[in-house]
Amino acid sequence: MTQPAGSSPRLIDHPVTVERVHDLTAWYRRIDFVTVGLLSRLSLAPAAYLMIALPGAAGGRPVQRAYTIVSPRPAGAGGAGQAGGGTDLAGVSEAGQADGGPDLAEGGGPDLAAGDGLDRFSLEFVLHQPAGPASAWASQARLGDVIRVSDPPYHFALPQPLGRAWLLADSSAAPALRSILDHLPQAVEARAVLVDPHPDRQLIWDQTRPGPTVAWLSQLTAADLAGWAIDPVRDWLWAAGQRDLVKTVRGLARGPWGLPRDRQHLQTYWIAA
């Protein structure tokens, strides 16, 4: 279910600066950003996301891609980023550059030396080949790089009433799945499945986090969901990821599960080459 983001003006073309780069696996990267005056203007609803502007192929026109906001940390909340390996602020020179990266002042990013008054958040990227614009940018991202983001005209809302939540995603939608689980009321029972073929896939998910246990599948077939007994009146289905995964779930939602549209949210994130 989607609804307008609100009556306040949309935030368009807002600069954000890379603060840390974490490789959770060789194929999954978390990038922390800092900026000024961003998070207070956003609706941090379940699976809230930003549109990020990225360089086009071969110097072509910039393209936009949508990415779920991870661990939003408003100014004054404390903490310069998530724990773990990565590059920290010690790599920024007095001129605001990092290893030949852009001058932060000229690039439109915040003054990292200020040390306070900064919003912080993360985005997570699946690195793959052939690389699309987002994967290509993320694989080369360095401390001090500046990109620009916009908030979408609509955001996500949980349906009411909500009995049980049935959630399914692949690794590209893992941040959105995590956000939805974080926003579910404690009284709501949830069943969550993540689909990914990598042997180290569980490294992209915090196994100690509270809440429902996430089941893992290497691939998805309709038979894997045969035991899902979804109540079309009170339950809710969410699925996101590769087109074939979403197509499988959509067939079940329209067929044996008989779910009305307001009891399902199915979204294709990417299409296999």
N, C-alpha and C positions, 0 to 999 in steps of 0.2 A: 504494500500500500504506500502511495506517495501523496504528499501534500505540499502546497506552496511553502517556500522556505521562510516566509514571514513578510512583514510590511516594510522592514528596513531595506535601504538600497543594497543591491548585491555588491559584493566585493569583487572587483575585476582587476586582473593584471597586477597582483600584489607580489612584490619580491620576497623570496625566502632564500636562505643561505645554508649550504651544507655545513654541518658542524661535526658530524661523525659518520663513519661508514663501518658497518658491522656485516661480516659474512657469516650468517648462521650455518650455511653449507656452501659448497662450491657453486651451487645453482640458485641460492636464495639470499638476497641482500637486503638488509635494513639500513636506511639512510635517515639520520637525524637532521632536522632543520631548526634554524632559529630565525625569528622575524620580530617585527614590532606591530602591535595592534591588529592581529589577525584573529585569534581565537575568540575574543570577546564579541566579534561580529558574526560568528558562525553559529548555526544551530547544530550542536554536537549530539544529534539524534543517533539512534542505532544505525550502524554502518554509514555514518556521515563520511562524505568524501569530498575531494577537491578535484577540479579540472586543472591539470598541469600542462603548460605549454613547453613543447620540446622541439629541438631542431629537426627539420624534415630531412629526408634522405638526400644525399648529394647536394646539400646546401639549398634544398627546396624550401617551400613555405613551411613555417612552423605547424605542428600538429598538436592536438589536444588529446589527452588521455585521462581517464578517471581513476583515482586511487583512494582507497579508504584511509582515513586519518587514524594513525596508531598512536596511542599513549599521548594524547594532548596534555600539555603542561603549561597552563597560562602563566604569564609574568607574575612573579611573586610566589609561585607554588614551590619553588626550590628544585634543585637538581638540574645538572647541565646535560642530562641525557640518560639513557638507560645504561645499566651496568653491562660490562662485557668488553670484548676486544674492539679495537677500532682506533682511528686517528683522533686525537683530542686537540684542544685549542692551542697547545704549545707549538703547533706547527704553523701558526699564523704570524707573519712578520709584523713589525711595527707599522709598515706601510699598508697592512691589511691584505697582503698577498700570501698565497700558499703555493710553493713550488711552481711559480710562474702563472698561477691562477689569476682571475680577475681582481682588480682593485675593488674592495668591497664598497668603498664610498662611491666610486664612479659607477659601479655595477648596480647600484640601487639597493644593496642589502644593508642590514643593520651594522652598526659599529660593534663588533664582537668584543672589543676592548672595554666597552662600557660595563659589561658584566651583570647588569641588572635591567629590569624593565623589558626583558625579552620573552616572547612566547616560544615554546619548544614543542615540536611534534615529530613524528616519524612517518615514513612511508616504506612499504616493503615491495620488493620487485623480484619476480621470477626471471632469472637470467637464462636465456635460451638461444639456440641457433636454428634457423636463421633469425637474427635479432631484429625485432621491430624497433620503432623509435624509442620506446621507454626502456627496453632492455639494453639497447645500445648506449643510451645516455647513462643509465645506472651503472653499467659495467665500467664506465670511464670516470664516474663522479669522484671529485676530490674535494677536500676541505677548502671552503671559500667559494666554490662554484655557486652561481646565482641562477635560479629559475623563477618563473612567475606563475602564480596560481590564481584561480578564480573559484568562487563557490557556485554550486549549481542552483538553478531556479527552483528545484524541488528537493525535498529530503524524504527520508524513509520514516514510516510510523508503524508501530506494532498495532495489530487489530484488537478490538475489544468486543465482547469478552474473549479471553484467551485461555483455553483449557490446556492443551499440550502443544509444544512446538516441535516440528519435525524439520531438521536442518541438514542440508547436504551441500558440500562444496568441494572443489578441487583446490590445489595449493594457491592458485591465483586469487581465490576468494577467501583464503584463510583469515586475513585481517577482518573482513566483513563478518565472517562467522564468529570470530572472537568478540567483536563489538556487540553483536546481537546477543550472545550468551551473557555478556556483562550487563546488558540492559534488561534482560528478562526478570520479572518479579520472582522472588525466591519460591513462591507457591506454585509457579508454573513448571511442570515437568517437561524436560527437553530430551530429545534424542538427536545426536549429532554425528555425522559421518564425514570424514575427509578422504578424498580420493587422490592418490599420487603414486607413481610407480617407483620412485627413488628409494633405495634401501635405507637411506638416512633421513627419510621424510619427517620422522618424529622430532628432529632437531629444530624444526621451524615452529614448534608448538611447546609452550611451557607446560610440562607435565605436572607441575606442582600447583597450577592455578586452581582455585576453588570452582565448584560447579560441576556440571555433568561431565562424565568421561566421554572423550571423543573416540569413536571407532575408526579404524583405518582400513581402506581398501586399495589394492593396487590398480584395479579398474572396476568400472561399474557396469552391471547388467540389470535388466528388469528383475531377474530372479533374486538378486541381492536385496530387493525391496519388497519381496512377496509377503513378508511377515509384518509389514507396516499396516496397522489397522487405524486409519485416520478417520476421526469423526468430522464429517463435513460441516457440522454446525458450530462446534466449539474449538476445534483444532486449527492449526495453521501450518502451512508448508512453505519453506523457503529453500531455494536451490540456486546456485550460481557457479559459473565456471565455463569450461569448454562447451561448445555448441552441442556436441553429441550427448554429453552428460545431461544438459538441460533438456534436450529433445526427449531423452529416455524418461525423465521425470515428468515432463509435460504430458506425454502419452498416458502415463498412469494417472495423473491428476485429472485429465479429461475423461479417462475411461473408468477403470474399476474403482478409483477413489471418489469420483464424482464431486470434486471440489468446486464450489463457486469461485468466481474471480477474486472476491474480497477475502478468500481464505487461502490464497496462494500468492507468492511473489517469486517468479522465475526469471532469471536474467542471464543472458549469454555475455561472458566477459571476453572470450577470444575464440578464434576459429583456427583449427589445426591446418597447417600448410599442406 
